[in-house]
Amino acid sequence: MSNINRSESADWPGLPFADWSDTASTLHLWTQIVGKVRLSQTPWTNHSWHVPLYVTARGLSTSPIPYGGRSFEINYDFLDHQLIILSNNGAQRLVPLVSRSVSDFYRAVLESLHELGLDISIYATPNEIPNAIPFELDTHHHHYDPEYATRFWRALVQIDRVFKEFRARFVGKCSPVHFFWGSFDLAVTRFSGREAPPHPGGVPNFPDWVAREAYSHEVSSAGFWPGGGGVDNASFYSYAYPAPDTFSTANVQPAGAYWSDQLGEFLLPYHEVQSASSPDDVLLDFLQSTYDAAAELGGWNRAALERDLVSFAKN
């Protein structure tokens, strides 16, 4: 790919987690509310691929959601800072994104859906969060810093673009690039095609059967989250399930990447990418080298699962 399609450091915003951790916690819960609306209305797809959000040119979107013979979608706009609920009959409702409690946001979303003739109820306890507070009772989380919400989205735009380039190198079963609201991360996952041992489960407020279905087959998965949960700052991650022997000691790139015993995965701090002269190449090195380790050590049939994009483009 030519350099014209490569980003520069200035395209990647600074995202120090300590400066917006309260906003991140609130936004995490807000995305869960919207994500659960999609979950409640959408047919189950393998590995929970029916529930994530997707990066857009202005924020995050559910994509169209079915409701009887109708369709609607919910979009986060992190430029004008509003939640936009669109119905295919032309009606819409707006919910301002401002500092407001989770309970207030929850009521505003459900009321807006009701006004559009969309009577939807959701399981109102957050997932994948220890000691979770039901949405309607949560007045603790109420911060929203528009500058950092926009920075977060701008980072996701860049990461989504690079992840999609990485995804295009693989012809085996692979997830879309999508944003999981439970874990609050953007992810892409490759599959070897072989079944995996049952996942042990144990994720807070997350059914074990869902975890076992998500990891029913061998994976090499990579993603990005903004911080928290044992990681002080925004980081990229990569892991394999099941992890092959010696995976943790594999030689991966770039030099700033390291293995976390606590999390059981490779990490690359976001600032290592953001501050690089060629951020795309640094991130692609991390994605490719960690996948190489998982595939080689795990005995994947790489000849059948991968393609040479340069050769492909010439044909």
N, C-alpha and C positions, 0 to 999 in steps of 0.2 A: 504494500500500500504506500502511496506517495506521501511525502511530508505535508502536502496540502490538507490531508485528512487527519493530521496529528494536532493535538492540543498543545498549548504552552502552559507554563506554570501559572500565569496570570488568569487562565481560564478556570483554575481550581481554587475555590475560596478557602481561606483559613477557617478551621472548624474546631477550635479548642473546646473540648467537652465541658470543662469547668465553667465556661462563660455562658453556657446555655442549657445546663443539665436539667434545670427546672422546666424549661420550655420543652425539652426533649421528652421528659417524663409525661407531661400533659399531652403532648402531641401523640406520643405512643398510645395513650388511652383513647384519644379521639379517633385515631386510625382504627383501633379495635372496634369501636362502635360502628363505624362505616363498614369495615370488613365483615362484621357479623351480620349486617344487613344483606350483603352479598351471599354469605354462607347460608342464611336462612332461606334464600330463594333459588339457589343454583344447584343443579344436579351434581352429585358427588363425582369428582374426577380423581383418578389415581394420584396418590401422594399429596392430596389436598391442593391440587392445582386449580381448583374451582374457587379458592378463597382469596388469593393475593390481590394486591393493587399493582398498578403499572405506571411507570414514569411517563409524564406527558410534557409538552412544551410549556406548560404553566404550573405543573404540580404532580399530583397523583390521581389516578382514576380507577374506579371499579371495572370499567368497560360496561357494555349493556347488560342489564340484569332482567330476567323474565319476571313478569307478574301477570299470570293468566294469559290473555291475548295481547297484553301490553308489554312495553319494555321501558326501562328507565336506567339512568346511570348517575353516579355521584362523583363529583370531581373536587379535589382540593386545588384551589388557585392560590399559589404562594407569591404571586405578584400583586394581585388586588386583595389578597387575604380574605377570601370568602369560600365557603363551601357551596357548591352549585349542584342542585338536584334537578335533573332534566328528565322530562317525560316525553315519550314519542308522540303524545298528542299536542305538543307544543308548549305545554305549561312548564313552569319552573319555579323553584323557591331558592332563596339565598339565606345562608346562615353566616353572619360575620365571624371571621376568625380574629378574636380579640381575647384579652385576658379574661377568662370566665371559667367557672368550675366545670369539672367533668359532668357533674349532675345537671348543671344548666345546659351544657352542650348536648347531653343525651336527650333531655326533654325537647330541646329546640329541633333536633334532627327528627325525632319521632313525630312531633307535631307537624313539621313541614311535610313529611311523608304522608301523614293523614290528610292534610289539606289538599294534596295531589290525588287523593283517593287510593293511596297505597297504605293499607292497614297491615303493618308488619310488626311483629314482636321478635325480640332476640333474647338469647341467654345473656343476662346482664351482669355476668361476673367476668372480669378480664382473664385471659388465658396466659399461661407461661410466666406469670408473675407471682412470687410468693406473697402470702398474706394479702391477697387482692381484695380491694374494696369494691362492692357492687357499684356500677355506674351511677345509679340513682342516689347513692349515699355519699359519693365522693366529692366533698368540698375542699379536700386537702390540695389536690392538684388543680391549679388555676392560672399558671403562668403562660404567657404567649409573647415572645419577643419576635416581632415581624422580621427584623433584620436577620436573625439566625434561622428562622424558618425558611427564608429565602436562600440563605447560604446553604442550608442542608439540601434543599431542592436543587440548587445549582451544582452541588457536588454529585447528587444522584444522576443528574443529566449526563455528566461526564462519565461516571462509572457505568451507567446503563449502556452508553455507547461502546465503551471498551469491552464490557462483558459480552455484548452482542457480537463483536468481532471475534472474541475468543470462542463463543458458542458456534460460530460458523465453521470452525475447523473440525467439527465433530459430526459424523453422519449416523452414529448410533443414537439410541434413545437419550434425549436430553430435555430438561425442563426449559420452559421459557425463562427469560430474565424477568424476575418478578419480585415484588416487595411483600414480604410476609409481615403482617401486622402483629402477629403473636410475639415474634422475636424481634420485630422492628429492624429488619435487615433486608437488603437487596441481595438476591442469591441467584445462582445458576448451578445446575446439578447434572452431571453426566452419569450414565449407567453402563455397567459392563455387560449386562444382559443375563447375569447369573443371579440366582436367589441368594439372599443373605441370611445369617442366623437371626432369630427373633431379637428385636431390640429390647433392652431391659426396661424401657419406660422410665417412670419416676420423674418426669418433667412436671413442675408445679402447675396445678390447674390445667392439665392437659391429659386427656384420656390415654391410657397406655395402648389401647387398640389403635388409636390414630397414629401414635408414634411407630407402632409395629407395621402398620400399613405403609407409612411414609418411607420406612427403611426396609421394605420387604425384599429389595434387591440391592446388590452392591453398588456403591456410589463413590464418586469423587466430586465433592461439592465445594464451591467457593462463594464468598460473599463479602458484604461490607456492613458494619454497623457503626453508629456514631459514638459509642462509648457506654460505660456502665456495665453492670453484671460481671465485675471482676477485671474489667479492662478500663484503664484510666482515660484513654483517649480514643478517638475514632481510629478504626483499624480494619484492614482487610483480613480475611481468614481463609483457610483451606484445610479440609479434613477428608479422610476416607472412612467409609463404614462398609465392612469391618476394616480396621486399620491393619495393613500387612505388617509382619515382623520387620523390625528395623526402620519402619516408616519415619519415626520420630527423629532418626539420625541422618535422614537423607540430606544430600547437598542441594539446597534450593536457593533461588535467586530472588531479589538482589541481596546485597550484604546485610541490609537492615532487617531482613526476615528472620524470625526465630521460632522455635518450638515452645509452646506453653504446656507444661505438665498439668496445670490446673484445668485447662480447657480441653486438652487432648487434640490440639490442632496447631497448624502453623499460623503465625500472625505477621502482618506487615503494617506498621503504623502509617496512617493516612498521610502524615506530614512528609514521609519519605517519598511518596508519589507526588504530592502537591508541590513540593519544593524542587523537584527534579527538572532538569532542562528539557527532558522528553517524558512527561508523566505517563503517556500511553505505553511507551516501551517498557518502563519500569514495572508498571502494573501487569502488562502482558508477560513479562519475564517471571513474575511471581505466580501468576495463574498457570502458565505452561510448565514451569519447573515442578510445582507441587503436584500437578496432574501427572506429569511424567513419572514422578516417584511413586504415586499411587498405582498407576497403570503397570509400570515395570515390575514393581515388587509384588503386585497383586496378580500378575500373570494375565492381564487383559489381552484380548485379541485385537491389538492395535491396528493391524493392517486392514481389518474389516470395519473398524470404528472411526477412523480418521481420514482426512483428505488434505491434499496439498492445495491451499487456496490459490497460489500463484499459478500452478498448472491448470487448475479448474478455470480460472479467469481467462486463460488464453484459448480455451476450447469453445 
